[in-house]
Amino acid sequence: MTTAMRHKAAPKTGVDQFLTLMRFGLSFFIITGLVMFVLQQINPDNPIANVVNPDATGLTADQFEGLVISGLSQGAMYGLIALGYSMVYGVLGFINFAHGEVFMVGAMTGMITSNKLDEAGAWESNFLFSLLFIIVVAIVCSTATAVIMERVAYRPLRGAPRLIPLITSIGVSFLIQNISVVLLGPGAKSYPTLPDWLADKRSILFFEIEGTKIMVLIVAAISMAGLWYLVERTKTGKAMRAVAEDKEIASLMGIDVNKTIVTTFAVGGAMAGVAGILWGILFRSVIHTTGFLPGIKAFSAAVVGGIGNLGGAMAGGVSLGSAESLAPLMVLEPWGIPGVSQLKDAVAFLVLIFVLLVKPTGLFGERLSSEDRA
């Protein structure tokens, strides 16, 4: 009997049975919630709604449209942050939990620069130039933070067991947070008021979308397209893919592995800097812990899409943001769960758990090095 046949014949353990039960339980919960939501939309007085949650009101077309746009714009930012997680994991095989703080540095840098421009009168009189300027400054600062992080904290641990750089990344995260508190104080800081023409809604097809959210979606799309071109069509991108596949063979082929790893951190930091600016402009408030929760959700998005898969990271971010926006009212409220608007964070991690139970490699499949596949 071959090893494969013995594997097939192996009885299911208690853990396997528990995971199967969880798959069916979560699937039943989600599908039934969606069915009840549809019935509620068709007839709010249907018998099921009256028994489970008679206070449910459903969603109007405008409310649904607003939730979809909010989910897409927030998901796009998760996706930009998730790119850094996927790139670093693809090259080094560990999760850089300090990447959320690289995002926070970009948001803080944008806040400081935009307020200085506002004081000088350029924010209102020449907003587009000011926006481009703060994006460049945020990219430079976030990139520098990521590169210094790699050189000081991670390169000396290159040959260490993976748990050590993972724990180090958590320490770096708290260090950057506390440096922000020392330099800027613990309170929330605000971006200047946006011009009225940007905050106004625009009609696109059948949607009425705020100008800020249109800008977020456009900038995120341009950033993703630029990253795709870098990775797939340039010599630097080929080197990054080669190092991600096998560092030793890449080195034998003449690729500077250290330089390529630094480039990977720099590109991931640049994406986080762009996301930080978009976050600050969309929500107009940042604090030293701004990067923590979005960072954890972006990591979840990278896992949902498929760790190491750049397209999957962006798609995972959009999927997670959309689920976070829509699921509380489309799945949880029909079940009669109270305070659903406060449960969006729980929904994000519920999506992660569900994807790991159903497809552990992520929606689009993970891309691992030869060492990780072994």
N, C-alpha and C positions, 0 to 999 in steps of 0.2 A: 504493500500500500504506500503510495507516495505521500509526501508531506502535505501537498495540496488536498489530497483526499482525506487525510487525517484531520486537516483544518475544517473541511466541510462537515465532517462527521462529529466534530466536537460539540458537546451539548452547550446550550446557552447558560451562562452564569446568571446569578441573581442581578448583577449589575446590568447585563444585557437586557434582561426582562424589565428592569426599572427604566432604562433608557427608552425601550420600546413603548412602555406605558406613558412616559412623558411625551414622546412624539405624538401618540394618539390623543393624549389629553390636551396638549397645546393646539394641535390641529383642530380638534373638536371645538375648543374654546374660540379660536379665531374664526373658523368657518361659520359656526353658529352665530357669533356676534355679528358678522357681516350679513348673514341672512336676516337676522332680526332687524338690522339697520335698514336693509332694503324694504322689508315689510313695513317698517315704521315710516319710511319715506312715502310708500304707496298709500298707506292708511294708518295714521297715528293712533286710531282707535281700534286697531286689530287686537284680537284676544291675547296673542302672545305678548304684545307690548303692554297691555293692561295688567297682565299677571306679573311680568318681570320688572318693568319700569314704566309705570303709567305717567310719570312726569317727563319722560323723554319727548323732546320737541322736534328732533330731526335737524336737518341742515337745509338752508335755502341755497339757491344757486350761487348767490354772491358770497355766502359764507364758505361754501365748498371751494369756490374759485380762490378766495383769499387764503385758505389753508393750503391749497396746492402750490400757490406761488411762494408762500412763506416756507413750505417744506423744501421746495426746489432751491431757493436762495440759501437757506441755512445748510441744506445738504451739500451744496456746491462748496461752501466753506469747509465743511467736514472733509470733503473729498480732497481739497487742496492740502489740508494738514495730513490726511491719511497717506498722501503720496510720499511724504518724508518717512513715515513709518515703514512703508513697503520698500522703499529704495534702500534704507539702511539694513532692513532685515534681509533683503535679497543679497546684499554684499557681505555683511558681517554675521548674519544669522542670529541677531539678538534684537530685542525691542528697546528702542531708546525712549524711555518714559519721560525724559527731559525735553522731548520735542515740543510738547505743549507749551513749555516756557519759552521756546524759540518763537512760537506764535505770539505769546504774550509780549515779548520784547518788540516785535513788529507793531503790535497794537499800541504799546506805550510810546514807542518812538513816533508813530503817527500822531498820537495825541499831543505830544510836546511840540512837534514841528507844525502841526496845523494851528495850534493856539498861537505860536509865534507869528505865523503868517497872518492870522486873524488880527493880531495886535498891530501888524504893519499895514493892514488894510487890503492885503492881496487875496485873502480867502474869499471875500465877497466880490471884489472887482475882477479877479482873474482866477476863477475857481478851477477851470480845467488844468491850467498850468500848475496851480497849487496842488491839485490832486496827483498829477504826474510826479511832482517833486516829492511829495510825502511817500508815494509808492516807492520811488527810487531810494529814498533815505531808509525806509523800513526794510527794503530788500537788502541793502548794504549792511545794516545793523543786525538783522536776523541771520544773514549769511555769515558775518563775522562771528556771531555768537556760536553758531553751529560748528564752524571750523575750529574755533578755540576749544570748544567742548571736546571735539574729536582728538585734537592734538594733546590736550592736557589730561583729560579724564579717561579716554578710551584707548588711545594708541598704546600706552604702557601696559594695558591689560589684554592686548591682542591675542596672546597665546593662553590666556587664563580660561578656566571653565566658564561656560556661558552665564552661570548664575552670578558670577562676580561683577561683570559689566552691567548686568541687569540691576543689581542692587546699587551699583555706583550711579546708574542713571537716575534712580529715585533720589539719591543724595544730591546729585547735581540739580535736580528739579527744585528741591527745597532750598538749595543755596541761591539759585537765581531768584526765587520768590522773595527770599529775605533780603537780597541785595536791592531788589525793587522797593521793598518797604523802607530800607535805610535811606535810599536816594530820593524817593518820591513820596514817602509816607504811606500809611495803611489805608487811607480813604479812597473812595472811588473818584476817578478823574473823568472829565467830560470833554468830548470833541466840541468844537464850535458849531453853532447852528448852521444847517445846510441851506443853500439858496432855495428859494421857493420853487424855482423852475425844475430843480432836481427832485424835490419832494412830491411834486404834483404827479397825479396818475396819468398814464398814457394808455391809449387803446391799441392793443395788438391782437389782431384777429377778433376773437370773442372775449378777450380778457381785458380787464382794467388793472394795470400794474403800476405800482409806484416806481418813480424814476430810480430810486436807490436800489430797488430789487432788480430792475432791468440792468443797471450798471454792474451789480454783483454777478449776475448770470453771464454777462458779456465778458467781463474781466476774467472770470473763472474759466470760461470756454477758451479764451485766447491763451491763458496760462497753460491749460491742459494741452492745447494744440502745439504750443511752443515746446513743452516738455516732450511730447510724442516725437516731434521732429528731432530734438536733441538726442533722444535715446535711440531712435530707429534709423536716422539718416545721417548722423555725423560720426566722425572717427572717435570722438570722446564717448559717445553713446555706445559704440561697438566695444570700446574698452571697458565701460561699465558693465555691459552684458557679459563680457568674457570673464571679468573678475567675479561677477555674481555666480557664474557657472562653475569655475574652478580657479582659485587664486594661484595655485602652484603652477598649473599649466600656462595660465595667462602671463605669469612672471617669466617662464621659460621662453614664451613667444615675444619677449621684449617689452611688455606692458609694465609701466611703473605702477605697482599695486597701491603703494601709499598715496601717490598723487591721485589715482582714480578714486580711492576711498574718500579722500578729502573733497574731491569734486562732487561725489555723491552727497556728502553732508552739506556742501555749499548749495547744491541745487535744491535739496530738500528744505534747507533753511530759507532760500529765496521764495519757494512756494508758501512756506509758513508765514513769511513776511507779507506777501500779497494777501493771504487770508486774514492776517491781523488787521491790515488796513480796512479791508471790506467789513470785518466784524465791527470795528470801531465806528465806521461811517453808518452801518446799518443800525447798531444799537446805541451808539454815541456815549458809551460809558465803559471804562476799563478799570480794573483793579489788579493787584498783584496775583490774585488767584484766577484771573480771567482765563489763563491757559489750561487750568487743571481739568475741568469737566469737558470742555471741547476737545482737549487732548485725548482723554479717555474714550470719548465717543468716536473720535477720528480713528483711534486704534481699533475700536470695535468695527468701524466701517471698513478698515483695511482687512480685518478678518472675515467680515461678511462678504466682501467682494472677492477675497482670495489673496492671502498674504504673499507679497512679492510680485503681484500682478498689478501694474500701474493703472491699466484701464479698469480693472476690477476695483481698485481703491477708489477711483472717482465715482464709478457706478455704485459702489457700496455706500459712499458718502451721501449721494443723492437718494438712494433707497432708504437709508437710515433717517435722513432729514425728513423725507416724505412720510415715513411711517410714524415718526415722532409727532408730526403735525396732524396727521389724519386719524391714526389709530385710536387716540383717546375718545374721540367722538363717534367713530365708526365701529369700534369693536368693544370698548369698555363701557361707554354710556348705555348701549342697549342691554347690557347685563345688569344695569342698575347700580354700578359701582360709583360711590360718591367721590366728588372732588377730582373728576377725571382731568381737568385742566392742569392739575398739579402733578400728574403722573407721567408726563412726557419723558422724563429721564428714565423711569422704570420701563416704559415702552421700548426705548432705545436698546436697553440691555436685554429685554425679553426677545427682541428681534435677533440679537446676537445668539442667545441661547437656542432659539428655534432653528436658526441656520446651522449651528454646530451640531444639533441633534439630527437634522435632516440631511445636510450635506457638509460634513466636517471640513472639506477643502475649500469652502466658500462658493458663492454663486457662480463665479467664473473660473474657479480652479486656482490653486496656489502655484507659484513658480519658485522652486527651490533649487539650491545648488546641488551638485552631484554629491557632496558630503552630507547635506541634509536629507536627500532622497535615500541615501544608504542607511 
